[in-house]
Amino acid sequence: MIRRAGPADHPWIVASAEALFADLGPYAWILGQWLARPGVEGWLDEHAGERRGFALLAFYREAATPGGPRAPVADLLALGVVARFRGQGLGRALLEHAVAAAGRAAPSQGIDALRLTVAADNLGAQQLYAEAGFVLVDAPAAAYPSGTPARLMVRPLP
């Protein structure tokens, strides 16, 4: 069952992110900072009281160009499934849930796409995102704090 994450779930999300994304840098710290911001929504996949995965979605405004107007953004910040629960479709279900939530918010927020960043070498995740309608964007090279190259993917919202 996917349910909305509350403040009591934040320590679990942060600890899980630290374990799942350790090779990308201080992800626990980064997500901890994001979870404290308004406009960040989280969901958990939970079964029989055991948390199995999470998705974090952020809605915010960023400058399209330096000094330019602040454009509304929907950003899938993180999607993770605890290792022993992988291969059961939980990541796909969490992704579908996040896409649907972004789609519901899009008209009122003025958002036309959902974006995410994925490690360039994480081909399995890239395939999952591509199957959900995300496409790789030819954007300036980015990297995670660890130096791992990252790729930007975007999916139009209705």
DRENTORKOL-3810 file (N, C-alpha, C; in nm, 4 decimals):
REM DRENTORKOL-3810
@n.u->0.0847; n.v->-0.1176; n.w->0.0000; ca.u->0.0000; ca.v->0.0000; ca.w->0.0000; c.u->0.0890; c.v->0.1235; c.w->0.0000
@n.u->0.0573; n.v->0.2187; n.w->-0.0852; ca.u->0.1294; ca.v->0.3454; ca.w->-0.0878; c.u->0.0501; c.v->0.4457; c.w->-0.0064
@n.u->0.1202; n.v->0.5112; n.w->0.0841; ca.u->0.0560; ca.v->0.6115; ca.w->0.1687; c.u->0.1432; c.v->0.7360; c.w->0.1758
@n.u->0.0825; n.v->0.8453; n.w->0.2134; ca.u->0.1547; ca.v->0.9722; ca.w->0.2280; c.u->0.2521; c.v->0.9600; c.w->0.3454
@n.u->0.3731; n.v->1.0059; n.w->0.3264; ca.u->0.4727; ca.v->1.0069; ca.w->0.4336; c.u->0.4502; c.v->1.1301; c.w->0.5203
@n.u->0.4654; n.v->1.1120; n.w->0.6487; ca.u->0.4543; ca.v->1.2233; ca.w->0.7417; c.u->0.5878; c.v->1.2491; c.w->0.8085
@n.u->0.5950; n.v->1.3509; n.w->0.8924; ca.u->0.7200; ca.v->1.3842; ca.w->0.9606; c.u->0.7800; c.v->1.2669; c.w->1.0394
@n.u->0.6964; n.v->1.1793; n.w->1.0932; ca.u->0.7481; ca.v->1.0634; ca.w->1.1671; c.u->0.8203; c.v->0.9651; c.w->1.0752
@n.u->0.7934; n.v->0.9722; n.w->0.9452; ca.u->0.8591; ca.v->0.8839; ca.w->0.8479; c.u->0.9913; c.v->0.9394; c.w->0.7962
@n.u->1.0145; n.v->1.0669; n.w->0.8171; ca.u->1.1339; ca.v->1.1308; ca.w->0.7620; c.u->1.2644; c.v->1.0645; c.w->0.8061
@n.u->1.2826; n.v->1.0292; n.w->0.9328; ca.u->1.4088; ca.v->0.9614; ca.w->0.9694; c.u->1.4299; c.v->0.8309; c.w->0.8938
@n.u->1.3233; n.v->0.7551; n.w->0.8701; ca.u->1.3376; ca.v->0.6304; ca.w->0.7930; c.u->1.3759; c.v->0.6603; c.w->0.6486
@n.u->1.3125; n.v->0.7610; n.w->0.5890; ca.u->1.3454; ca.v->0.7979; ca.w->0.4515; c.u->1.4916; c.v->0.8388; c.w->0.4417
@n.u->1.5367; n.v->0.9218; n.w->0.5332; ca.u->1.6754; ca.v->0.9691; ca.w->0.5321; c.u->1.7719; c.v->0.8519; c.w->0.5493
@n.u->1.7448; n.v->0.7643; n.w->0.6448; ca.u->1.8329; ca.v->0.6485; ca.w->0.6673; c.u->1.8330; c.v->0.5555; c.w->0.5462
@n.u->1.7177; n.v->0.5354; n.w->0.4859; ca.u->1.7096; ca.v->0.4495; ca.w->0.3676; c.u->1.7865; c.v->0.5112; c.w->0.2521
@n.u->1.7707; n.v->0.6414; n.w->0.2321; ca.u->1.8428; ca.v->0.7101; ca.w->0.1250; c.u->1.9929; c.v->0.6999; c.w->0.1465
@n.u->2.0352; n.v->0.7121; n.w->0.2705; ca.u->2.1780; ca.v->0.7016; ca.w->0.3003; c.u->2.2316; c.v->0.5649; c.w->0.2576
@n.u->2.1555; n.v->0.4597; n.w->0.2842; ca.u->2.1986; ca.v->0.3245; ca.w->0.2469; c.u->2.1868; c.v->0.3014; c.w->0.0960
@n.u->2.0761; n.v->0.3441; n.w->0.0370; ca.u->2.0502; ca.v->0.3169; ca.w->-0.1040; c.u->2.1386; c.v->0.3980; c.w->-0.1978
@n.u->2.1712; n.v->0.5197; n.w->-0.1591; ca.u->2.2426; ca.v->0.6109; ca.w->-0.2485; c.u->2.3811; c.v->0.6472; c.w->-0.1964
@n.u->2.4400; n.v->0.5625; n.w->-0.1156; ca.u->2.5697; ca.v->0.5928; ca.w->-0.0539; c.u->2.6765; c.v->0.6269; c.w->-0.1567
@n.u->2.6724; n.v->0.5632; n.w->-0.2726; ca.u->2.7748; ca.v->0.5871; ca.w->-0.3744; c.u->2.7595; c.v->0.7226; c.w->-0.4440
@n.u->2.6511; n.v->0.7936; n.w->-0.4189; ca.u->2.6278; ca.v->0.9224; ca.w->-0.4842; c.u->2.6709; c.v->1.0411; c.w->-0.3998
@n.u->2.7040; n.v->1.0176; n.w->-0.2743; ca.u->2.7447; ca.v->1.1270; ca.w->-0.1870; c.u->2.6543; c.v->1.1351; c.w->-0.0652
@n.u->2.6538; n.v->1.2506; n.w->0.0020; ca.u->2.5779; ca.v->1.2652; ca.w->0.1276; c.u->2.4279; c.v->1.2808; c.w->0.1033
@n.u->2.3696; n.v->1.1802; n.w->0.0408; ca.u->2.2281; ca.v->1.1887; ca.w->0.0026; c.u->2.1369; c.v->1.2017; c.w->0.1239
@n.u->2.1731; n.v->1.1398; n.w->0.2351; ca.u->2.0906; ca.v->1.1513; ca.w->0.3548; c.u->2.0815; c.v->1.2979; c.w->0.3971
@n.u->2.1931; n.v->1.3660; n.w->0.3950; ca.u->2.1929; ca.v->1.5070; ca.w->0.4318; c.u->2.1092; c.v->1.5872; c.w->0.3330
@n.u->2.1286; n.v->1.5601; n.w->0.2044; ca.u->2.0560; ca.v->1.6332; ca.w->0.1003; c.u->1.9051; c.v->1.6134; c.w->0.1154
@n.u->1.8614; n.v->1.4872; n.w->0.1301; ca.u->1.7172; ca.v->1.4624; ca.w->0.1439; c.u->1.6636; c.v->1.5177; c.w->0.2753
@n.u->1.7448; n.v->1.5121; n.w->0.3793; ca.u->1.7028; ca.v->1.5719; ca.w->0.5060; c.u->1.6725; c.v->1.7197; c.w->0.4892
@n.u->1.7561; n.v->1.7887; n.w->0.4115; ca.u->1.7331; ca.v->1.9306; ca.w->0.3831; c.u->1.6062; c.v->1.9495; c.w->0.3002
@n.u->1.5855; n.v->1.8658; n.w->0.1998; ca.u->1.4669; ca.v->1.8781; ca.w->0.1164; c.u->1.3401; c.v->1.8522; c.w->0.1973
@n.u->1.3429; n.v->1.7502; n.w->0.2825; ca.u->1.2227; ca.v->1.7161; ca.w->0.3597; c.u->1.1774; c.v->1.8294; c.w->0.4511
@n.u->1.2683; n.v->1.9183; n.w->0.4854; ca.u->1.2347; ca.v->2.0306; ca.w->0.5726; c.u->1.1714; c.v->2.1468; c.w->0.4954
@n.u->1.1703; n.v->2.1392; n.w->0.3636; ca.u->1.1196; ca.v->2.2484; ca.w->0.2813; c.u->0.9708; c.v->2.2328; c.w->0.2509
@n.u->0.9005; n.v->2.3460; n.w->0.2418; ca.u->0.7617; ca.v->2.3385; ca.w->0.1946; c.u->0.7610; c.v->2.2980; c.w->0.0475
@n.u->0.6553; n.v->2.2315; n.w->0.0056; ca.u->0.6424; ca.v->2.1914; ca.w->-0.1336; c.u->0.7014; c.v->2.0550; c.w->-0.1633
@n.u->0.7555; n.v->1.9876; n.w->-0.0619; ca.u->0.8089; ca.v->1.8526; ca.w->-0.0828; c.u->0.7091; c.v->1.7527; c.w->-0.0265
@n.u->0.6703; n.v->1.6578; n.w->-0.1107; ca.u->0.5748; ca.v->1.5543; ca.w->-0.0717; c.u->0.6441; c.v->1.4193; c.w->-0.0779
@n.u->0.6118; n.v->1.3350; n.w->0.0165; ca.u->0.6699; ca.v->1.2021; ca.w->0.0173; c.u->0.5636; c.v->1.0953; c.w->0.0288
@n.u->0.5952; n.v->0.9791; n.w->-0.0282; ca.u->0.5084; ca.v->0.8630; ca.w->-0.0185; c.u->0.5914; c.v->0.7419; c.w->0.0176
@n.u->0.5274; n.v->0.6517; n.w->0.0891; ca.u->0.5919; ca.v->0.5262; ca.w->0.1278; c.u->0.5118; c.v->0.4092; c.w->0.0745
@n.u->0.5832; n.v->0.3053; n.w->0.0348; ca.u->0.5187; ca.v->0.1771; ca.w->0.0105; c.u->0.5372; c.v->0.1003; c.w->0.1403
@n.u->0.4273; n.v->0.0551; n.w->0.1961; ca.u->0.4319; ca.v->-0.0130; ca.w->0.3259; c.u->0.3413; c.v->-0.1353; c.w->0.3202
@n.u->0.3879; n.v->-0.2438; n.w->0.3792; ca.u->0.3083; ca.v->-0.3661; ca.w->0.3853; c.u->0.3271; c.v->-0.4282; c.w->0.5226
@n.u->0.2164; n.v->-0.4593; n.w->0.5886; ca.u->0.2177; ca.v->-0.5208; ca.w->0.7215; c.u->0.3061; c.v->-0.4412; c.w->0.8169
@n.u->0.2977; n.v->-0.3083; n.w->0.8074; ca.u->0.3731; ca.v->-0.2211; ca.w->0.8968; c.u->0.5202; c.v->-0.2062; c.w->0.8630
@n.u->0.5642; n.v->-0.2683; n.w->0.7547; ca.u->0.7051; ca.v->-0.2582; ca.w->0.7156; c.u->0.7185; c.v->-0.1672; c.w->0.5941
@n.u->0.8013; n.v->-0.0657; n.w->0.6084; ca.u->0.8268; ca.v->0.0272; ca.w->0.4982; c.u->0.9192; c.v->-0.0408; c.w->0.3980
@n.u->0.8824; n.v->-0.0303; n.w->0.2686; ca.u->0.9602; ca.v->-0.1008; ca.w->0.1664; c.u->1.0228; c.v->-0.0076; c.w->0.0629
@n.u->0.9699; n.v->0.1116; n.w->0.0490; ca.u->1.0246; ca.v->0.2046; ca.w->-0.0486; c.u->0.9634; c.v->0.3416; c.w->-0.0308
@n.u->1.0198; n.v->0.4388; n.w->-0.1022; ca.u->0.9718; ca.v->0.5760; ca.w->-0.0896; c.u->0.9899; c.v->0.6514; c.w->-0.2212
@n.u->0.9139; n.v->0.7581; n.w->-0.2337; ca.u->0.9282; ca.v->0.8528; ca.w->-0.3443; c.u->0.9133; c.v->0.9922; c.w->-0.2860
@n.u->0.9967; n.v->1.0845; n.w->-0.3332; ca.u->0.9889; ca.v->1.2243; ca.w->-0.2909; c.u->0.9711; c.v->1.3116; c.w->-0.4133
@n.u->0.8739; n.v->1.3993; n.w->-0.4069; ca.u->0.8401; ca.v->1.4885; ca.w->-0.5162; c.u->0.8421; c.v->1.6305; c.w->-0.4629
@n.u->0.9051; n.v->1.7210; n.w->-0.5378; ca.u->0.9120; ca.v->1.8609; ca.w->-0.4943; c.u->0.8462; c.v->1.9512; c.w->-0.5972
@n.u->0.7772; n.v->2.0502; n.w->-0.5466; ca.u->0.7204; ca.v->2.1564; ca.w->-0.6284; c.u->0.7839; c.v->2.2858; c.w->-0.5810
@n.u->0.8481; n.v->2.3574; n.w->-0.6708; ca.u->0.9128; ca.v->2.4827; ca.w->-0.6336; c.u->0.9295; c.v->2.5694; c.w->-0.7576
@n.u->0.9860; n.v->2.6871; n.w->-0.7383; ca.u->1.0122; ca.v->2.7784; ca.w->-0.8488; c.u->1.1615; c.v->2.8023; c.w->-0.8567
@n.u->1.2115; n.v->2.8021; n.w->-0.9798; ca.u->1.3532; ca.v->2.8315; ca.w->-0.9994; c.u->1.3682; c.v->2.9288; c.w->-1.1142
@n.u->1.4763; n.v->3.0048; n.w->-1.1122; ca.u->1.5007; ca.v->3.1012; ca.w->-1.2182; c.u->1.5348; c.v->3.0261; c.w->-1.3467
@n.u->1.4610; n.v->3.0544; n.w->-1.4527; ca.u->1.4880; ca.v->2.9925; ca.w->-1.5825; c.u->1.6215; c.v->3.0435; c.w->-1.6366
@n.u->1.6476; n.v->3.1704; n.w->-1.6140; ca.u->1.7762; ca.v->3.2310; ca.w->-1.6498; c.u->1.8155; c.v->3.3223; c.w->-1.5348
@n.u->1.9431; n.v->3.3487; n.w->-1.5180; ca.u->1.9836; ca.v->3.4386; ca.w->-1.4086; c.u->1.9088; c.v->3.5719; c.w->-1.4173
@n.u->1.8415; n.v->3.6056; n.w->-1.3095; ca.u->1.7649; ca.v->3.7286; ca.w->-1.3036; c.u->1.6300; c.v->3.7215; c.w->-1.3722
@n.u->1.5997; n.v->3.6086; n.w->-1.4353; ca.u->1.4737; ca.v->3.5935; ca.w->-1.5076; c.u->1.3603; c.v->3.5547; c.w->-1.4152
@n.u->1.2414; n.v->3.5365; n.w->-1.4734; ca.u->1.1264; ca.v->3.4960; ca.w->-1.3918; c.u->1.1471; c.v->3.3567; c.w->-1.3347
@n.u->1.0838; n.v->3.3333; n.w->-1.2215; ca.u->1.0973; ca.v->3.2032; ca.w->-1.1548; c.u->0.9909; c.v->3.1097; c.w->-1.2101
@n.u->1.0357; n.v->3.0022; n.w->-1.2754; ca.u->0.9465; ca.v->2.9065; ca.w->-1.3403; c.u->0.9060; c.v->2.7961; c.w->-1.2428
@n.u->0.7788; n.v->2.7518; n.w->-1.2487; ca.u->0.7362; ca.v->2.6415; ca.w->-1.1621; c.u->0.7980; c.v->2.5098; c.w->-1.2096
@n.u->0.8367; n.v->2.4273; n.w->-1.1130; ca.u->0.9050; ca.v->2.3011; ca.w->-1.1410; c.u->0.8422; c.v->2.1897; c.w->-1.0585
@n.u->0.8305; n.v->2.0722; n.w->-1.1188; ca.u->0.7987; ca.v->1.9483; ca.w->-1.0457; c.u->0.9214; c.v->1.8593; c.w->-1.0641
@n.u->0.9773; n.v->1.8138; n.w->-0.9540; ca.u->1.1035; ca.v->1.7397; ca.w->-0.9567; c.u->1.0894; c.v->1.6138; c.w->-0.8712
@n.u->1.1090; n.v->1.4981; n.w->-0.9335; ca.u->1.1127; ca.v->1.3734; ca.w->-0.8572; c.u->1.2513; c.v->1.3674; c.w->-0.7939
@n.u->1.2590; n.v->1.3973; n.w->-0.6669; ca.u->1.3869; ca.v->1.4077; ca.w->-0.5974; c.u->1.4524; c.v->1.2726; c.w->-0.5740
@n.u->1.3733; n.v->1.1744; n.w->-0.5394; ca.u->1.4301; ca.v->1.0426; ca.w->-0.5071; c.u->1.3222; c.v->0.9372; c.w->-0.5158
@n.u->1.3657; n.v->0.8204; n.w->-0.5557; ca.u->1.2808; ca.v->0.7023; ca.w->-0.5600; c.u->1.3697; c.v->0.5877; c.w->-0.5163
@n.u->1.3312; n.v->0.5184; n.w->-0.4105; ca.u->1.4148; ca.v->0.4095; ca.w->-0.3620; c.u->1.3326; c.v->0.2946; c.w->-0.3072
@n.u->1.3833; n.v->0.1747; n.w->-0.3294; ca.u->1.3205; ca.v->0.0533; ca.w->-0.2769; c.u->1.4268; c.v->-0.0228; c.w->-0.1994
@n.u->1.3930; n.v->-0.0630; n.w->-0.0782; ca.u->1.4841; ca.v->-0.1409; ca.w->0.0049; c.u->1.5256; c.v->-0.2658; c.w->-0.0724
@n.u->1.6534; n.v->-0.2978; n.w->-0.0678; ca.u->1.7116; ca.v->-0.4037; ca.w->-0.1522; c.u->1.6329; c.v->-0.5345; c.w->-0.1489
@n.u->1.5919; n.v->-0.5795; n.w->-0.0328; ca.u->1.5260; ca.v->-0.7113; ca.w->-0.0262; c.u->1.3859; c.v->-0.7124; c.w->-0.0851
@n.u->1.3341; n.v->-0.5945; n.w->-0.1199; ca.u->1.2001; ca.v->-0.5864; ca.w->-0.1791; c.u->1.2039; c.v->-0.5522; c.w->-0.3284
@n.u->1.3204; n.v->-0.5456; n.w->-0.3852; ca.u->1.3306; ca.v->-0.5125; ca.w->-0.5275; c.u->1.2802; c.v->-0.6275; c.w->-0.6135
@n.u->1.2395; n.v->-0.5947; n.w->-0.7344; ca.u->1.1916; ca.v->-0.6964; ca.w->-0.8279; c.u->1.0460; c.v->-0.7325; c.w->-0.8093
@n.u->0.9742; n.v->-0.6557; n.w->-0.7256; ca.u->0.8329; ca.v->-0.6842; ca.w->-0.7008; c.u->0.7410; c.v->-0.5785; c.w->-0.7602
@n.u->0.7974; n.v->-0.4848; n.w->-0.8353; ca.u->0.7174; ca.v->-0.3796; ca.w->-0.8963; c.u->0.6914; c.v->-0.2600; c.w->-0.8068
@n.u->0.7584; n.v->-0.2541; n.w->-0.6919; ca.u->0.7336; ca.v->-0.1441; ca.w->-0.5985; c.u->0.7847; c.v->-0.0113; c.w->-0.6524
@n.u->0.9028; n.v->-0.0127; n.w->-0.7158; ca.u->0.9556; ca.v->0.1100; ca.w->-0.7746; c.u->0.8633; c.v->0.1648; c.w->-0.8811
@n.u->0.8126; n.v->0.0771; n.w->-0.9648; ca.u->0.7192; ca.v->0.1175; ca.w->-1.0702; c.u->0.5922; c.v->0.1769; c.w->-1.0086
@n.u->0.5392; n.v->0.1131; n.w->-0.9046; ca.u->0.4173; ca.v->0.1625; ca.w->-0.8400; c.u->0.4415; c.v->0.2992; c.w->-0.7753
@n.u->0.5551; n.v->0.3155; n.w->-0.7099; ca.u->0.5871; ca.v->0.4451; ca.w->-0.6492; c.u->0.6044; c.v->0.5523; c.w->-0.7565
@n.u->0.6682; n.v->0.5163; n.w->-0.8663; ca.u->0.6866; ca.v->0.6111; ca.w->-0.9759; c.u->0.5517; c.v->0.6517; c.w->-1.0342
@n.u->0.4653; n.v->0.5557; n.w->-1.0600; ca.u->0.3317; ca.v->0.5872; ca.w->-1.1128; c.u->0.2554; c.v->0.6784; c.w->-1.0179
@n.u->0.2705; n.v->0.6535; n.w->-0.8885; ca.u->0.2030; ca.v->0.7366; ca.w->-0.7887; c.u->0.2561; c.v->0.8800; c.w->-0.7940
@n.u->0.3874; n.v->0.8953; n.w->-0.8034; ca.u->0.4472; ca.v->1.0287; ca.w->-0.8083; c.u->0.4076; c.v->1.1023; c.w->-0.9364
@n.u->0.4066; n.v->1.0319; n.w->-1.0492; ca.u->0.3666; ca.v->1.0934; ca.w->-1.1761; c.u->0.2210; c.v->1.1395; c.w->-1.1673
@n.u->0.1362; n.v->1.0568; n.w->-1.1099; ca.u->-0.0051; ca.v->1.0936; ca.w->-1.0964; c.u->-0.0212; c.v->1.2161; c.w->-1.0057
@n.u->0.0542; n.v->1.2210; n.w->-0.8959; ca.u->0.0467; ca.v->1.3360; ca.w->-0.8058; c.u->0.0936; c.v->1.4628; c.w->-0.8762
@n.u->0.2008; n.v->1.4531; n.w->-0.9516; ca.u->0.2493; ca.v->1.5693; ca.w->-1.0262; c.u->0.1457; c.v->1.6127; c.w->-1.1298
@n.u->0.0834; n.v->1.5152; n.w->-1.1950; ca.u->-0.0194; ca.v->1.5458; ca.w->-1.2941; c.u->-0.1391; c.v->1.6164; c.w->-1.2336
@n.u->-0.1779; n.v->1.5765; n.w->-1.1123; ca.u->-0.2905; ca.v->1.6425; ca.w->-1.0449; c.u->-0.2555; c.v->1.7864; c.w->-1.0083
@n.u->-0.1315; n.v->1.8099; n.w->-0.9681; ca.u->-0.0893; ca.v->1.9435; ca.w->-0.9253; c.u->-0.0556; c.v->2.0350; c.w->-1.0424
@n.u->-0.0238; n.v->1.9777; n.w->-1.1572; ca.u->0.0277; ca.v->2.0548; ca.w->-1.2704; c.u->-0.0604; c.v->2.1732; c.w->-1.3112
@n.u->-0.1913; n.v->2.1547; n.w->-1.3301; ca.u->-0.2719; ca.v->2.2685; ca.w->-1.3774; c.u->-0.2702; c.v->2.3880; c.w->-1.2816
@n.u->-0.2834; n.v->2.3623; n.w->-1.1534; ca.u->-0.2882; ca.v->2.4735; ca.w->-1.0584; c.u->-0.1505; c.v->2.5356; c.w->-1.0339
@n.u->-0.0455; n.v->2.4598; n.w->-1.0568; ca.u->0.0903; ca.v->2.5090; ca.w->-1.0343; c.u->0.1522; c.v->2.5688; c.w->-1.1611
@n.u->0.0893; n.v->2.5469; n.w->-1.2760; ca.u->0.1452; ca.v->2.5958; ca.w->-1.4011; c.u->0.2646; c.v->2.5136; c.w->-1.4481
@n.u->0.2642; n.v->2.3853; n.w->-1.4139; ca.u->0.3753; ca.v->2.2953; ca.w->-1.4470; c.u->0.3363; c.v->2.2115; c.w->-1.5677
@n.u->0.4296; n.v->2.1967; n.w->-1.6615; ca.u->0.3979; ca.v->2.1179; ca.w->-1.7803; c.u->0.4801; c.v->1.9900; c.w->-1.7923
@n.u->0.5748; n.v->1.9690; n.w->-1.6984; ca.u->0.6577; ca.v->1.8482; ca.w->-1.7057; c.u->0.7086; c.v->1.8102; c.w->-1.5675
@n.u->0.7395; n.v->1.6846; n.w->-1.5542; ca.u->0.8030; ca.v->1.6314; ca.w->-1.4338; c.u->0.9448; c.v->1.5933; c.w->-1.4725
@n.u->1.0407; n.v->1.6326; n.w->-1.3911; ca.u->1.1794; ca.v->1.5999; ca.w->-1.4233; c.u->1.2420; c.v->1.5209; c.w->-1.3096
@n.u->1.3541; n.v->1.4603; n.w->-1.3409; ca.u->1.4300; ca.v->1.3864; ca.w->-1.2412; c.u->1.5757; c.v->1.3806; c.w->-1.2857
@n.u->1.6617; n.v->1.3485; n.w->-1.1927; ca.u->1.8028; ca.v->1.3272; ca.w->-1.2210; c.u->1.8350; c.v->1.1843; c.w->-1.1819
@n.u->1.9092; n.v->1.1155; n.w->-1.2684; ca.u->1.9433; ca.v->0.9757; ca.w->-1.2444; c.u->2.0914; c.v->0.9571; c.w->-1.2751
@n.u->2.1558; n.v->0.8687; n.w->-1.2012; ca.u->2.2968; ca.v->0.8410; ca.w->-1.2268; c.u->2.3136; c.v->0.7880; c.w->-1.3691
@n.u->2.4150; n.v->0.8374; n.w->-1.4383; ca.u->2.4377; ca.v->0.7992; ca.w->-1.5782; c.u->2.4609; c.v->0.6496; c.w->-1.5934
@n.u->2.5147; n.v->0.5849; n.w->-1.4901; ca.u->2.5418; ca.v->0.4407; ca.w->-1.4995; c.u->2.4273; c.v->0.3547; c.w->-1.4464
@n.u->2.3165; n.v->0.4162; n.w->-1.4026; ca.u->2.2030; ca.v->0.3416; ca.w->-1.3489; c.u->2.1051; c.v->0.3131; c.w->-1.4636
@n.u->2.1438; n.v->0.2190; n.w->-1.5478; ca.u->2.0652; ca.v->0.1899; ca.w->-1.6673; c.u->1.9298; c.v->0.1280; c.w->-1.6355
@n.u->1.9220; n.v->0.0514; n.w->-1.5266; ca.u->1.7939; ca.v->-0.0073; ca.w->-1.4874; c.u->1.6922; c.v->0.0999; c.w->-1.4524
@n.u->1.7344; n.v->0.1995; n.w->-1.3766; ca.u->1.6436; ca.v->0.3092; ca.w->-1.3412; c.u->1.6068; c.v->0.3889; c.w->-1.4655
@n.u->1.7038; n.v->0.4140; n.w->-1.5524; ca.u->1.6741; ca.v->0.4881; ca.w->-1.6745; c.u->1.5702; c.v->0.4147; c.w->-1.7593
@n.u->1.5787; n.v->0.2835; n.w->-1.7636; ca.u->1.4805; ca.v->0.2057; ca.w->-1.8393; c.u->1.3423; c.v->0.2165; c.w->-1.7754
@n.u->1.3361; n.v->0.2059; n.w->-1.6422; ca.u->1.2087; ca.v->0.2206; ca.w->-1.5714; c.u->1.1467; c.v->0.3565; c.w->-1.6026
@n.u->1.2276; n.v->0.4623; n.w->-1.5954; ca.u->1.1765; ca.v->0.5968; ca.w->-1.6219; c.u->1.1330; c.v->0.6107; c.w->-1.7679
@n.u->1.2101; n.v->0.5554; n.w->-1.8602; ca.u->1.1740; ca.v->0.5629; ca.w->-2.0015; c.u->1.0404; c.v->0.4925; c.w->-2.0269
@n.u->1.0191; n.v->0.3789; n.w->-1.9633; ca.u->0.8922; ca.v->0.3065; ca.w->-1.9785; c.u->0.7748; c.v->0.3868; c.w->-1.9241
@n.u->0.8030; n.v->0.4805; n.w->-1.8319; ca.u->0.6982; ca.v->0.5657; ca.w->-1.7748; c.u->0.6845; c.v->0.6974; c.w->-1.8511
@n.u->0.7524; n.v->0.7097; n.w->-1.9649; ca.u->0.7361; ca.v->0.8274; ca.w->-2.0490; c.u->0.8421; c.v->0.9347; c.w->-2.0335
@n.u->0.9447; n.v->0.9100; n.w->-1.9538; ca.u->1.0534; ca.v->1.0069; ca.w->-1.9389; c.u->1.1506; c.v->0.9911; c.w->-2.0550
@n.u->1.2076; n.v->1.1036; n.w->-2.0981; ca.u->1.3091; ca.v->1.1011; ca.w->-2.2029; c.u->1.4345; c.v->1.1714; c.w->-2.1515
@n.u->1.5491; n.v->1.1224; n.w->-2.1973; ca.u->1.6756; ca.v->1.1860; ca.w->-2.1626; c.u->1.6831; c.v->1.3220; c.w->-2.2295
@n.u->1.7315; n.v->1.4200; n.w->-2.1556; ca.u->1.7457; ca.v->1.5552; ca.w->-2.2066; c.u->1.8937; c.v->1.5827; c.w->-2.2275
@n.u->1.9243; n.v->1.6387; n.w->-2.3424; ca.u->2.0622; ca.v->1.6771; ca.w->-2.3700; c.u->2.0858; c.v->1.8094; c.w->-2.2987
@n.u->2.1341; n.v->1.7998; n.w->-2.1761; ca.u->2.1551; ca.v->1.9182; ca.w->-2.0932; c.u->2.3019; c.v->1.9236; c.w->-2.0521
@n.u->2.3462; n.v->2.0369; n.w->-2.0031; ca.u->2.4841; ca.v->2.0441; ca.w->-1.9557; c.u->2.5126; c.v->1.9334; c.w->-1.8547
@n.u->2.6345; n.v->1.8830; n.w->-1.8581; ca.u->2.6728; ca.v->1.7732; ca.w->-1.7692; c.u->2.6532; c.v->1.8129; c.w->-1.6237
@n.u->2.5984; n.v->1.7227; n.w->-1.5479; ca.u->2.5794; ca.v->1.7419; ca.w->-1.4049; c.u->2.6404; c.v->1.6211; c.w->-1.3357
@n.u->2.6593; n.v->1.6340; n.w->-1.2066; ca.u->2.7152; ca.v->1.5226; ca.w->-1.1307; c.u->2.6595; c.v->1.5269; c.w->-0.9896
@n.u->2.6583; n.v->1.4109; n.w->-0.9272; ca.u->2.6218; ca.v->1.4005; ca.w->-0.7865; c.u->2.7412; c.v->1.4464; c.w->-0.7033
@n.u->2.7208; n.v->1.4712; n.w->-0.5746; ca.u->2.8328; ca.v->1.5155; ca.w->-0.4906; c.u->2.9549; c.v->1.4225; c.w->-0.4946
@n.u->2.9323; n.v->1.2945; n.w->-0.5215; ca.u->3.0430; ca.v->1.1988; ca.w->-0.5283; c.u->3.1236; c.v->1.2132; c.w->-0.6573
@n.u->3.0705; n.v->1.2896; n.w->-0.7521; ca.u->3.1336; ca.v->1.3012; ca.w->-0.8828; c.u->3.0708; c.v->1.2105; c.w->-0.9866
@n.u->2.9800; n.v->1.1229; n.w->-0.9452; ca.u->2.9108; ca.v->1.0345; ca.w->-1.0387; c.u->2.8315; c.v->1.1186; c.w->-1.1387
@n.u->2.8524; n.v->1.0976; n.w->-1.2679; ca.u->2.7765; ca.v->1.1742; ca.w->-1.3674; c.u->2.6261; c.v->1.1467; c.w->-1.3549
@n.u->2.5481; n.v->1.2507; n.w->-1.3816; ca.u->2.4026; ca.v->1.2410; ca.w->-1.3732; c.u->2.3412; c.v->1.2766; c.w->-1.5073
@n.u->2.2224; n.v->1.2250; n.w->-1.5295; ca.u->2.1455; ca.v->1.2544; ca.w->-1.6504; c.u->2.0113; c.v->1.3119; c.w->-1.6089
@n.u->1.9645; n.v->1.4073; n.w->-1.6860; ca.u->1.8344; ca.v->1.4682; ca.w->-1.6642; c.u->1.7335; c.v->1.3973; c.w->-1.7531
@n.u->1.6181; n.v->1.3627; n.w->-1.6958; ca.u->1.5087; ca.v->1.3033; ca.w->-1.7712; c.u->1.3832; c.v->1.3843; c.w->-1.7424
@n.u->1.2982; n.v->1.3963; n.w->-1.8438; ca.u->1.1768; ca.v->1.4784; ca.w->-1.8318; c.u->1.0591; c.v->1.4026; c.w->-1.8918
@n.u->0.9428; n.v->1.4208; n.w->-1.8303; ca.u->0.8187; ca.v->1.3591; ca.w->-1.8794; c.u->0.7121; c.v->1.4680; c.w->-1.8847
@n.u->0.6490; n.v->1.4872; n.w->-2.0000; ca.u->0.5403; ca.v->1.5848; ca.w->-2.0080; c.u->0.4255; c.v->1.5453; c.w->-1.9155
@n.u->0.3578; n.v->1.6450; n.w->-1.8628; ca.u->0.2391; ca.v->1.6210; ca.w->-1.7805; c.u->0.1171; c.v->1.6710; c.w->-1.8575
@n.u->0.0043; n.v->1.6055; n.w->-1.8365; ca.u->-0.1171; ca.v->1.6485; ca.w->-1.9096; c.u->-0.1625; c.v->1.7865; c.w->-1.8649
END
